[in-house]
Amino acid sequence: MIKAQQLDLAKCQVCRGRAVIRGIFHELDCLQCNASGWVTAETGEALPLEVLVRQLSIRLQSAEQRIATLNSFKPAGAEAQYQQNNGRGAGGTNYTGD
């Protein structure tokens, strides 16, 4: 099984990464980047759609993994005590003393 390598991508200079360009009365798909907003960093050319889908999928999976890692952070020690509700404030809310 061959593993796909992550390519260096850059925002399209024509549409500035928006995937569309402004016409007179409406927006048109950007032809420079195949309406994706991304081009190869080295050449500035549009990727074929099959390669583009794979590259965006690799980037999405990486971003989801980073988000999951950041969301799994659990405070410990004094910070955990500071964050939990101690019921000592007005109406049973959290009172931190600061």
VENBEL-V808493 format. One record per run of one state. SS is the DSSP state (~ for helix, > for strand, _ for the rest). FROM is the first residue (numbers start at 1). TO is the last residue. Records with the same first field share a line. If there is no record, write none. Layout:
# VENBEL-V808493
SS = FROM-TO  FROM-TO
This chain:
# VENBEL-V808493
_ = 1-8  12-19  23-26  30-37  41-48  72-77  84-89  93-98
> = 9-11  20-22  27-29  38-40
~ = 49-71  78-83  90-92
